[in-house]
Amino acid sequence: MRKFKPEIILVGATGLGRDLAGAVATDLATGLTADCTGLDIDDRGFLLQTRPAFGGNIMATILTERTRPQMATVRPHVMSLPAKDSSHTGVVIRESPAIDEVDIAVKMLELIDDRKHGQDVDIAAAEVIVSGGRGMMSKENFKILQELADELGGVVGSSRSAVEAGWMPVERQVGQTGKTVRPKIYIACGISGAIQHLVGMQSSDVIIAINRDKQAPIFEVATYGIVGDLFKIVPAVTDRIKELRTKNEQG
């Protein structure tokens, strides 16, 4: 970076990326905005770095005005893939710096895979997600979401409140402190729609919200909204899908 002196450096907000970006920004004595959900460049060449702030209650746009490079980490799936523009050109520069092991303060001794074999679900890669929140009332009630997800060929996700209640594992959490997802269909059941959850799923192609409270913020981003009792609506939807599938198979 000192050799090429770039104006902007973007790093993926993975576990490794977050660790690397923080160390590099410290060494370069420059600013770093973590987990950005939006990026733009203004007329002055400043990188506009948008991310949730104050516990997710507002969306803040941050500028690095006095130092360079401008650095930001970005979560996977938070931005849509743009159409290819052949008029844009660039040069890929591959650097292979010589690194001596004695210069590295940390050494990996062992890698332990703590995933539950056979139960791993990558919700970030799913095309259909059926998520439940505090309105599910109990862990056992997530069974009806699993039945709907199975019919749609999808997976079950959850809000932070459901994870904190012990109803779902943290790997299924969608939101600011969980996974950022962009499925074709996102069905939010009993999820009020706090900004912390919305930043993780609001870019889904189609959002279907089911909630008793017609004032719930989730309806502001929903493509379709159903106000009512999810414990009646979800099984009815599942049964209807089964019925339609049976007709198609017979027809």
Residue frames as qw, qx, qy, qz and C-alpha x, y, z in Angstrom:
[[0.000, 0.884, 0.467, 0.000, 0.00, 0.00, 0.00],
 [0.284, -0.796, 0.126, 0.520, 2.87, 2.36, 0.68],
 [0.424, -0.113, 0.625, 0.645, 4.26, 1.44, -2.74],
 [0.142, 0.445, 0.691, 0.551, 1.09, 2.10, -4.78],
 [0.023, 0.191, 0.311, -0.931, -0.60, 4.63, -2.45],
 [0.085, -0.463, -0.774, -0.423, -4.23, 3.79, -3.33],
 [0.263, -0.339, 0.049, -0.902, -7.01, 6.25, -2.51],
 [0.770, -0.216, 0.130, -0.586, -9.44, 3.52, -1.40],
 [0.180, 0.226, -0.956, 0.049, -9.03, 0.02, 0.02],
 [0.776, -0.174, -0.021, -0.606, -12.00, -2.35, 0.34],
 [0.070, 0.259, -0.948, 0.171, -11.80, -5.59, 2.34],
 [0.608, -0.302, -0.630, -0.378, -14.38, -8.35, 2.70],
 [0.413, -0.511, 0.410, -0.633, -15.94, -8.31, 6.18],
 [0.864, -0.080, -0.495, -0.039, -15.15, -11.95, 6.88],
 [0.756, -0.635, -0.027, 0.156, -13.50, -13.12, 10.09],
 [0.731, -0.061, 0.160, 0.661, -10.06, -12.90, 8.45],
 [0.281, 0.622, 0.259, 0.683, -10.87, -9.67, 6.62],
 [0.374, -0.887, -0.140, -0.231, -12.00, -7.84, 9.75],
 [0.765, -0.527, 0.083, 0.360, -8.84, -8.88, 11.56],
 [0.644, 0.155, 0.263, 0.701, -6.58, -7.90, 8.66],
 [0.135, 0.765, 0.273, 0.568, -8.24, -4.56, 7.90],
 [0.479, -0.872, -0.087, -0.046, -8.02, -3.35, 11.49],
 [0.748, -0.400, 0.185, 0.496, -4.34, -4.20, 11.74],
 [0.527, 0.346, 0.331, 0.703, -3.53, -2.58, 8.40],
 [0.048, -0.871, -0.254, -0.418, -5.49, 0.60, 9.19],
 [0.600, -0.781, 0.010, 0.172, -3.66, 0.90, 12.49],
 [0.719, -0.172, 0.275, 0.615, -0.27, 0.47, 10.82],
 [0.350, 0.462, 0.370, 0.726, -1.14, 3.08, 8.17],
 [0.104, -0.354, -0.389, 0.844, -2.64, 5.45, 10.77],
 [0.239, -0.098, -0.426, -0.867, -5.80, 5.88, 8.72],
 [0.578, -0.004, 0.371, -0.727, -9.55, 5.49, 9.27],
 [0.147, -0.022, -0.959, -0.242, -11.57, 2.31, 8.83],
 [0.620, -0.031, 0.158, -0.768, -15.34, 1.86, 8.65],
 [0.122, -0.101, 0.987, -0.011, -16.43, -1.69, 9.41],
 [0.231, 0.394, 0.885, -0.085, -19.40, -3.66, 8.04],
 [0.208, 0.300, -0.137, -0.921, -20.56, -1.11, 5.49],
 [0.490, 0.432, 0.748, -0.120, -23.95, -1.70, 3.88],
 [0.477, 0.832, 0.277, 0.067, -23.53, 1.01, 1.23],
 [0.520, -0.368, 0.242, 0.732, -20.65, 2.69, -0.61],
 [0.436, 0.838, 0.285, 0.163, -20.48, 5.67, -2.95],
 [0.536, -0.124, 0.052, 0.833, -18.00, 8.35, -4.04],
 [0.108, 0.882, 0.320, -0.328, -18.89, 12.06, -3.96],
 [0.508, 0.842, 0.033, 0.179, -17.69, 14.82, -6.28],
 [0.143, -0.886, 0.431, -0.095, -14.66, 15.49, -4.08],
 [0.587, 0.380, -0.712, 0.066, -13.46, 11.91, -4.27],
 [0.324, -0.339, 0.695, -0.546, -14.48, 11.03, -0.73],
 [0.360, -0.116, -0.913, -0.152, -15.68, 7.47, -0.13],
 [0.547, -0.321, 0.130, -0.762, -19.15, 7.64, 1.43],
 [0.314, 0.065, -0.936, 0.144, -19.27, 4.71, 3.84],
 [0.602, -0.335, -0.030, -0.724, -22.74, 3.87, 5.13],
 [0.439, -0.027, -0.878, 0.191, -23.31, 1.55, 8.06],
 [0.541, -0.693, -0.426, -0.213, -25.69, 1.10, 11.03],
 [0.258, 0.345, -0.482, 0.763, -24.77, 3.15, 14.11],
 [0.357, -0.270, 0.421, -0.789, -25.94, 3.61, 17.70],
 [0.433, 0.022, 0.850, -0.299, -26.99, 0.00, 18.05],
 [0.178, 0.264, 0.843, 0.434, -28.54, -0.04, 14.61],
 [0.115, 0.706, 0.553, -0.427, -31.00, 2.76, 15.36],
 [0.313, 0.853, -0.063, -0.412, -29.69, 5.02, 12.58],
 [0.835, 0.321, 0.211, 0.394, -27.77, 4.66, 9.33],
 [0.248, -0.849, 0.162, 0.438, -24.61, 6.80, 9.41],
 [0.738, 0.617, 0.010, 0.275, -22.53, 7.92, 6.43],
 [0.611, -0.674, 0.173, 0.376, -18.86, 8.21, 7.38],
 [0.571, 0.786, -0.142, 0.190, -16.04, 10.03, 5.56],
 [0.757, -0.353, 0.051, 0.547, -12.28, 9.75, 6.02],
 [0.255, 0.961, 0.107, 0.024, -11.35, 13.37, 5.32],
 [0.113, -0.923, 0.366, 0.034, -7.79, 13.86, 6.52],
 [0.433, -0.463, 0.758, 0.153, -5.96, 10.56, 6.03],
 [0.774, 0.421, -0.313, -0.354, -5.36, 8.13, 3.19],
 [0.208, -0.174, -0.739, -0.617, -6.12, 5.48, 2.15],
 [0.613, -0.148, 0.170, -0.757, -9.85, 5.43, 2.86],
 [0.172, 0.124, -0.977, -0.001, -10.64, 1.95, 4.18],
 [0.688, -0.086, 0.170, -0.700, -13.87, 0.01, 4.58],
 [0.115, -0.044, 0.992, 0.034, -14.93, -3.58, 5.14],
 [0.593, 0.086, -0.199, -0.775, -18.08, -4.82, 3.41],
 [0.609, -0.039, 0.738, -0.286, -20.24, -7.82, 4.26],
 [0.076, 0.032, 0.873, 0.481, -21.04, -10.43, 1.63],
 [0.011, 0.514, 0.829, 0.218, -24.42, -10.14, -0.14],
 [0.039, -0.644, -0.403, 0.649, -25.18, -6.55, 0.96],
 [0.222, 0.591, -0.231, -0.741, -24.92, -5.15, -2.57],
 [0.831, 0.426, 0.321, -0.157, -26.43, -6.38, -5.79],
 [0.596, -0.119, 0.529, 0.592, -24.18, -7.52, -8.63],
 [0.286, 0.685, -0.047, -0.669, -24.15, -4.74, -11.25],
 [0.826, 0.529, 0.197, -0.005, -24.52, -5.38, -14.96],
 [0.711, -0.139, 0.287, 0.627, -21.23, -5.78, -16.81],
 [0.232, 0.949, 0.019, -0.215, -19.93, -2.51, -18.26],
 [0.857, 0.185, 0.164, 0.452, -17.24, -3.15, -20.87],
 [0.261, 0.861, -0.038, 0.435, -16.32, 0.54, -20.96],
 [0.513, -0.801, 0.289, -0.111, -14.73, 0.22, -17.53],
 [0.794, 0.376, -0.404, 0.254, -11.11, -0.84, -17.61],
 [0.519, -0.784, 0.313, -0.134, -8.52, -1.56, -14.97],
 [0.524, 0.503, -0.670, 0.154, -5.25, -3.27, -14.29],
 [0.885, -0.453, -0.070, -0.080, -4.89, -6.20, -11.89],
 [0.232, 0.700, -0.596, 0.317, -1.60, -5.94, -10.02],
 [0.923, -0.307, -0.233, -0.016, -0.48, -9.05, -8.16],
 [0.005, 0.768, -0.538, 0.348, 2.07, -8.50, -5.43],
 [0.917, -0.174, -0.347, 0.086, 3.99, -11.33, -3.74],
 [0.125, -0.845, 0.396, -0.338, 5.83, -9.72, -0.83],
 [0.611, 0.182, -0.713, 0.292, 8.57, -11.72, 0.82],
 [0.603, -0.641, 0.095, -0.465, 7.44, -12.60, 4.35],
 [0.353, 0.316, -0.810, 0.345, 9.71, -14.12, 6.97],
 [0.634, -0.465, -0.605, -0.122, 7.96, -16.30, 9.54],
 [0.495, -0.239, -0.470, 0.690, 10.00, -14.74, 12.35],
 [0.021, -0.126, -0.012, -0.992, 8.32, -11.39, 11.57],
 [0.542, -0.396, -0.468, -0.575, 4.85, -12.79, 12.28],
 [0.212, -0.379, 0.611, -0.662, 3.83, -12.59, 15.93],
 [0.766, -0.015, 0.376, -0.521, 1.01, -15.14, 15.66],
 [0.175, 0.270, -0.907, -0.272, 1.31, -18.79, 14.70],
 [0.817, -0.081, -0.089, -0.563, -1.60, -21.16, 14.05],
 [0.217, -0.370, 0.889, -0.162, -1.04, -24.35, 16.02],
 [0.153, 0.222, 0.962, 0.033, -4.29, -26.17, 15.32],
 [0.391, -0.046, -0.257, -0.883, -7.58, -25.63, 13.47],
 [0.163, 0.186, 0.915, -0.319, -10.59, -27.09, 15.27],
 [0.306, -0.223, -0.548, -0.746, -13.81, -27.47, 13.31],
 [0.153, 0.117, 0.744, -0.640, -16.61, -26.99, 15.83],
 [0.533, 0.058, -0.288, -0.793, -19.45, -27.20, 13.33],
 [0.659, 0.009, 0.655, -0.369, -22.18, -29.75, 14.04],
 [0.003, -0.196, 0.838, 0.509, -21.68, -32.27, 11.26],
 [0.012, -0.379, -0.897, -0.226, -24.81, -32.99, 9.27],
 [0.063, -0.786, -0.558, 0.259, -26.59, -29.93, 10.68],
 [0.256, -0.353, 0.159, 0.886, -24.72, -27.17, 8.88],
 [0.345, 0.758, 0.539, 0.126, -26.89, -24.75, 6.92],
 [0.326, -0.110, 0.132, 0.930, -25.46, -21.81, 5.02],
 [0.202, 0.758, 0.556, -0.275, -28.36, -19.37, 5.16],
 [0.016, -0.688, 0.217, 0.692, -26.34, -16.74, 3.28],
 [0.009, -0.214, 0.785, 0.581, -26.41, -18.97, 0.18],
 [0.274, 0.400, 0.862, -0.147, -30.08, -19.99, 0.43],
 [0.029, -0.229, -0.494, -0.838, -32.56, -18.85, -2.24],
 [0.515, -0.575, -0.384, -0.507, -35.54, -19.18, 0.10],
 [0.240, 0.087, -0.695, 0.672, -35.45, -18.32, 3.83],
 [0.502, -0.644, -0.442, -0.371, -38.32, -18.64, 6.29],
 [0.288, 0.255, -0.543, 0.747, -37.36, -16.68, 9.42],
 [0.504, -0.672, -0.532, -0.112, -38.97, -16.53, 12.83],
 [0.113, 0.519, -0.341, 0.775, -38.73, -13.95, 15.58],
 [0.120, -0.098, 0.687, -0.710, -40.04, -13.32, 19.06],
 [0.652, 0.051, 0.004, -0.757, -43.58, -13.86, 17.80],
 [0.619, 0.123, -0.756, -0.173, -42.87, -17.61, 17.44],
 [0.678, -0.558, 0.078, -0.472, -43.28, -17.85, 21.23],
 [0.765, -0.429, 0.480, -0.031, -41.19, -21.03, 21.70],
 [0.115, -0.473, 0.796, 0.360, -38.54, -23.27, 20.15],
 [0.440, 0.206, 0.874, -0.008, -41.10, -25.97, 19.36],
 [0.456, 0.733, 0.334, -0.377, -43.13, -23.60, 17.20],
 [0.076, 0.652, -0.536, -0.531, -40.28, -23.29, 14.71],
 [0.457, 0.067, 0.876, 0.141, -41.42, -26.70, 13.45],
 [0.492, 0.711, 0.477, -0.157, -44.12, -25.05, 11.34],
 [0.171, 0.867, -0.299, -0.360, -41.50, -22.81, 9.74],
 [0.286, -0.380, 0.836, 0.273, -39.36, -25.85, 8.93],
 [0.533, 0.381, 0.756, -0.016, -42.35, -27.52, 7.26],
 [0.402, 0.873, 0.145, -0.237, -42.92, -24.45, 5.08],
 [0.040, -0.765, 0.557, 0.321, -39.22, -24.17, 4.27],
 [0.471, -0.106, 0.858, 0.176, -39.11, -27.84, 3.27],
 [0.546, 0.617, 0.562, -0.071, -42.01, -27.35, 0.86],
 [0.301, 0.940, -0.048, -0.153, -40.27, -24.35, -0.71],
 [0.859, 0.270, -0.102, 0.423, -36.83, -25.95, -0.81],
 [0.086, 0.816, -0.223, 0.527, -35.50, -23.38, 1.60],
 [0.525, -0.024, -0.647, 0.552, -34.00, -23.05, 5.06],
 [0.408, -0.824, -0.391, -0.040, -35.11, -21.63, 8.40],
 [0.360, 0.382, -0.279, 0.804, -33.55, -18.45, 9.73],
 [0.423, -0.700, -0.536, 0.209, -34.23, -16.32, 12.79],
 [0.005, 0.893, -0.065, 0.445, -33.98, -12.91, 14.34],
 [0.249, 0.437, -0.636, 0.585, -31.56, -12.04, 17.14],
 [0.541, -0.347, 0.355, -0.679, -34.31, -12.26, 19.76],
 [0.957, -0.002, -0.131, -0.260, -35.04, -15.88, 18.81],
 [0.692, 0.339, -0.525, 0.361, -31.35, -16.75, 19.12],
 [0.028, -0.441, 0.535, -0.720, -31.03, -15.00, 22.49],
 [0.748, -0.245, 0.190, -0.586, -34.08, -16.91, 23.72],
 [0.346, -0.320, 0.882, -0.003, -32.31, -20.17, 22.83],
 [0.768, 0.376, 0.358, -0.373, -34.84, -21.14, 20.19],
 [0.802, 0.589, -0.017, 0.099, -32.41, -21.16, 17.26],
 [0.765, -0.243, 0.093, 0.590, -28.61, -21.50, 16.88],
 [0.098, -0.772, 0.102, 0.620, -26.58, -18.38, 16.20],
 [0.308, -0.114, 0.705, 0.629, -25.64, -19.74, 12.75],
 [0.162, 0.577, 0.750, 0.280, -29.25, -19.10, 11.66],
 [0.102, -0.751, -0.320, 0.568, -29.33, -15.46, 12.79],
 [0.401, 0.579, 0.374, 0.603, -30.08, -12.82, 10.17],
 [0.180, -0.962, -0.203, -0.021, -29.20, -9.19, 10.83],
 [0.112, 0.913, -0.325, 0.219, -26.51, -6.75, 11.82],
 [0.354, -0.600, 0.696, -0.172, -24.91, -9.13, 14.31],
 [0.806, 0.065, 0.585, -0.058, -25.76, -12.22, 12.25],
 [0.489, 0.085, 0.653, 0.572, -25.69, -13.05, 8.55],
 [0.314, 0.517, -0.096, -0.791, -26.49, -10.71, 5.68],
 [0.485, 0.214, 0.835, 0.149, -28.69, -12.53, 3.17],
 [0.324, 0.409, -0.249, -0.816, -30.09, -11.85, -0.29],
 [0.377, 0.158, 0.911, 0.063, -32.46, -14.72, -1.13],
 [0.100, -0.259, -0.622, -0.732, -35.06, -14.75, -3.88],
 [0.524, -0.596, -0.395, -0.462, -37.78, -15.09, -1.21],
 [0.194, 0.130, -0.677, 0.698, -37.57, -14.04, 2.45],
 [0.515, -0.569, -0.504, -0.395, -40.55, -14.85, 4.66],
 [0.090, 0.282, -0.562, 0.772, -40.50, -13.05, 8.03],
 [0.575, -0.479, -0.611, -0.258, -42.79, -14.64, 10.60],
 [0.608, -0.733, -0.282, 0.113, -43.37, -12.87, 13.90],
 [0.585, -0.072, -0.020, 0.807, -40.50, -10.47, 13.27],
 [0.002, -0.852, -0.325, 0.409, -41.21, -6.84, 14.12],
 [0.599, 0.653, 0.177, 0.428, -38.49, -5.47, 11.84],
 [0.395, -0.838, 0.093, 0.365, -35.97, -3.59, 13.97],
 [0.385, 0.853, -0.322, -0.142, -33.26, -1.88, 11.90],
 [0.327, -0.542, 0.773, 0.049, -30.70, -4.42, 13.17],
 [0.653, 0.176, 0.736, 0.012, -32.67, -7.16, 11.39],
 [0.559, 0.780, 0.196, -0.203, -33.59, -5.13, 8.31],
 [0.104, 0.816, -0.504, -0.261, -29.99, -4.37, 7.36],
 [0.357, -0.305, 0.875, 0.119, -29.41, -8.11, 7.06],
 [0.397, 0.290, 0.863, 0.114, -32.34, -8.95, 4.74],
 [0.314, 0.706, 0.261, -0.578, -33.85, -5.85, 3.16],
 [0.189, 0.544, -0.564, -0.592, -32.11, -6.52, -0.17],
 [0.439, 0.130, 0.889, 0.015, -34.00, -9.80, -0.69],
 [0.024, -0.133, -0.645, -0.752, -35.78, -10.02, -4.05],
 [0.500, -0.481, -0.438, -0.572, -39.21, -10.65, -2.49],
 [0.048, 0.114, -0.723, 0.679, -40.04, -10.09, 1.18],
 [0.536, -0.459, -0.557, -0.438, -43.21, -11.57, 2.68],
 [0.003, -0.246, 0.615, -0.749, -44.05, -10.42, 6.21],
 [0.563, -0.466, -0.631, -0.259, -46.52, -12.13, 8.56],
 [0.216, 0.030, -0.559, 0.800, -47.27, -10.27, 11.78],
 [0.144, -0.668, -0.718, 0.130, -50.21, -9.48, 14.05],
 [0.164, -0.711, -0.158, 0.665, -49.13, -5.86, 14.45],
 [0.544, 0.716, 0.359, 0.250, -50.08, -3.89, 11.34],
 [0.013, -0.988, 0.154, -0.017, -47.75, -1.09, 12.51],
 [0.819, -0.344, 0.300, 0.349, -44.68, -3.39, 12.60],
 [0.022, 0.777, -0.384, -0.498, -41.69, -1.80, 10.78],
 [0.459, -0.090, 0.820, 0.329, -41.19, -5.02, 8.78],
 [0.479, 0.656, 0.582, -0.024, -44.15, -4.03, 6.60],
 [0.109, 0.892, -0.124, -0.421, -42.26, -0.93, 5.42],
 [0.016, -0.554, 0.731, 0.398, -39.78, -3.09, 3.49],
 [0.541, 0.128, 0.829, -0.063, -42.12, -5.99, 2.68],
 [0.121, 0.032, -0.668, -0.734, -43.17, -6.75, -0.89],
 [0.559, -0.393, -0.566, -0.461, -46.26, -8.48, 0.49],
 [0.084, -0.245, 0.660, -0.705, -47.65, -8.21, 4.02],
 [0.554, -0.383, -0.685, -0.278, -50.13, -10.39, 5.90],
 [0.231, -0.381, 0.466, -0.764, -51.60, -9.06, 9.14],
 [0.848, -0.224, -0.222, -0.425, -52.82, -11.96, 11.24],
 [0.744, -0.481, 0.445, -0.130, -52.03, -15.00, 13.37],
 [0.282, 0.591, -0.724, -0.217, -48.94, -16.69, 11.96],
 [0.314, -0.146, 0.919, -0.187, -49.87, -19.95, 13.69],
 [0.642, 0.476, 0.527, -0.290, -52.90, -20.14, 11.38],
 [0.460, 0.801, -0.181, -0.337, -51.42, -18.47, 8.31],
 [0.003, -0.599, 0.779, 0.186, -48.15, -20.43, 7.98],
 [0.439, 0.029, 0.897, -0.038, -49.76, -23.92, 8.14],
 [0.584, 0.642, 0.381, -0.319, -52.44, -22.74, 5.69],
 [0.320, 0.792, -0.410, -0.320, -49.76, -21.56, 3.24],
 [0.197, -0.385, 0.897, 0.094, -47.87, -24.83, 3.64],
 [0.550, 0.286, 0.764, -0.180, -51.03, -26.85, 2.96],
 [0.535, 0.760, 0.096, -0.357, -51.83, -24.75, -0.10],
 [0.148, 0.691, -0.652, -0.273, -48.35, -25.30, -1.54],
 [0.350, -0.121, 0.929, -0.011, -48.69, -29.06, -0.96],
 [0.581, 0.521, 0.545, -0.307, -52.08, -28.97, -2.70],
 [0.440, 0.803, -0.197, -0.351, -50.72, -27.12, -5.71],
 [0.036, -0.538, 0.822, 0.184, -47.74, -29.46, -5.96],
 [0.490, 0.110, 0.855, -0.127, -50.02, -32.51, -5.87],
 [0.587, 0.679, 0.286, -0.335, -52.19, -31.07, -8.66],
 [0.278, 0.778, -0.472, -0.308, -49.15, -30.38, -10.80],
 [0.215, -0.341, 0.913, 0.070, -47.81, -33.88, -10.28],
 [0.535, 0.328, 0.756, -0.189, -51.17, -35.42, -11.16],
 [0.500, 0.781, 0.116, -0.356, -51.66, -33.10, -14.11]]
